Amino acid sequence: MSSENNYSAQNITVLKGLEAVRKRPGMYIGTTGIDGLHHLVFEVVDNSVDEAMQGFCTEILVVLEGNDVVRVEDNGRGIPVDIHPEERVSALELIMTKLHSGGKFDKKSYKVSGGLHGVGVAVVNALSEWCEAFVHRDGKIHTQRYKAGISQGLAKEITAAGLPYVSTPERRGTVIRWKADTSIFETTTHNYDALSNRLRELAFLNKGLKITIRDERLTTPKVHEFKFEGGVKSFVEYLNQNKTILYKEPVYIDGTREDGAGGEIEIECAIQYNDGFNEIMFSFVNDINTREGGTHLVGFKSALTRTLNEFLKKSKHSKKLDETLSGDDVREGLTAVLSVKVPNPQFEGQTKGKLGNSEVKGIVESFINEQLELYFDKHPDVINNILEKSVLAAKARIAARQARDATRRKNLMDSAGLPGKLADCSEKDPAKCELFIVEGDSAAGTAKGGRDHRYQAILPLWGKMLNVEKQRIEKVITNDKLQPIIASVGAGCGNNFDISKIRYHKVIIMADADVDGSHIRTLLLTFFYRYMTPLIEQGHVYIAMPPLYKVSYDRKSFYAYDDAEKDRILSESGRDAEKVSVQRYKGLGEMNPDQLCDTTMDPNKRNIIQVHLDDTVEAERIFTTLMGEVVQPRREFIEENALLVQNLDV
């Protein structure tokens, strides 16, 4: 009998309840790594924020308890605990154990919400070893406990004496407490800073809402409280705090427009220009960070470009430029935050990275255009500064185009279009190829001797690199230190960067383990962040970890990557100090090719760090602080972190 005839109804598996979530968690939270772990927290917090959007919640508390337990509290209305007329269970149990259940589908209880798909808290419950819900409502306290998403009895009324937190008789709201399932997640240890950054973002987007995070895993609990009365205006001021701004107050506009289906779209936006050359643009829909943009962002960009071109025509700056301003011109040095609240958003997938509603583009575009015209008419000094900046950007764009053309004509590259100093690999599949960017010809020579030429390429750097933080694109693409990197990666630079064209899926920065090497790494990371951002976003940038020490005794050699490992090796050696040799590597060039291969280049033995871009807001602040022209923030950063490097052997 064929296998086709064996296929019958008994072969069909039906996953009941929340089994599907536990079976395929990635479909619901993206990953079972640290990002997925944090996604659970944000799903619960988003429900509390939805209460705040409706005007029923003013405070949210996130607590990291010991033993990887998380607790989220709010002072909203509290999840209903009465019996659902059709399902015959409490509304609390329904929401906690059923996908696509909640009060966000008929738009009666929630006009707008971030937790649109109704799977949030149920998914948290499903992916937890255990979960508890506490509801403070109408002067009573109800609770229900779950294990692996399954209720352990009916919802019941309790007294405050049975609570794992402090309460008051007049309290109202919902408390969700859970422990993530260690059999599902790669780690169940939460990162306080990563959670704080997202909570700060939510506080910016909901002016007046107080969000507090407390880390009780520490002997002395760490606490951050976020509350911003200025909304996205405060957000822009925060992003620009270490930059030189062109005018004092951010342009702030907000209002509502009908969506054509009986609902209203709320639009809030703030923009402020600085004297830098990079665009900082964040867009949100119902408090969800739309990292991939969408129709709302397209509408905003179109409105900004059109408005500035209209004002350019009637300004004194029009004589300075023969072309119209492009979108890139008007966004140079721009810091902007756009937040829209849409009753029926159409996102691409559960991760909600991109808005697809076609009607939103026109609504946002006409509103932004109208409001900017009104603002600029009343503030001629502001529009004058912006136009002056944009015209200079346009001239730089034209110069960059000419520089690119000139660069192509120069005989700086070989016949294959690659730098002459690049020792390329023979493999042609980018997914299998690695590019080592190595500091200095000496180290590069060692690396060439230790590489596997089949899939490892070596590109040496020489001389002082350019700090691109305060440089326009034409300075970057014509820089003789950066041209070889741009050509080797093979995907362009800046707005012309195309991630699909990269020649290596691993770009590994390999510099000496000293201060100069750290500086080289920082300069390269700044370049990749500013002009090849997707390279970092998609995880293609790595940092090599060469050993600091070689410890030898009994004709054997051991390598230590930090002082603690060196001390451990010395302790385990059991030898007198004079019988043990400790060599401190000052540079990669001091190592033999086989040593560099064994310790730093061989994929089966090496340690490399993958560079992640987890929080673009924090990354922007750090790069501005460390690499920008304003000295005071950098001095303060160094003073605050001096203790971390006081034992650094330079």
Secondary structure, DSSP 8 states (H G I E B T S, - for coil): --HHHH--GGG-----TTHHHHH-THHHHS-SSHHHHHHHHHHHHHHHHHHHHTTS--EEEEEE-STTEEEEEE-SS----SB-TTT-SBHHHHHHHSTT-SSSSSSSS-SS-S-TTS-HHHHHHHTEEEEEEEEEETTEEEEEEEETTEESS--EEE-GGG-SS---TT--EEEEEEEE-TTT-S-----HHHHHHHHHHHHHHSTT-EEEEEETTSSS-EEEEE--TTTHHHHHHHHTTTS-BSSSS-EEEEEEEE-SSS-EEEEEEEEEEBSSS--EEEEEETTEE-TT-BHHHHHHHHHHHHHHHHHHHTSGGGGG-SS---HHHHTTTEEEEEEEE-SS--BSTTTT-SB--HHHHHHHHHHHHHHHHHHHHH-HHHHHHHHHHHHHHHHHHHHHHHHHHHHHHSTTB-TTSSBTT-B--S---GGG-EEEEEESHHHHHHHHHHS-TTTEEEEEE-S----GGG--HHHHHT-TTTHHHHHHH-S-SGGG--GGG-S-SEEEEE--SSHHHHHHHHHHHHHHHHH-HHHHHTT-EEEE---SEEEEETTEEEEESSHHHHHHHHHHH---GGG-EEEE---GGGS-HHHHIIIII-TTT--EEE-----HHHHHHHHHHHHSS-HHHHHHHHHHHGGGGTT---
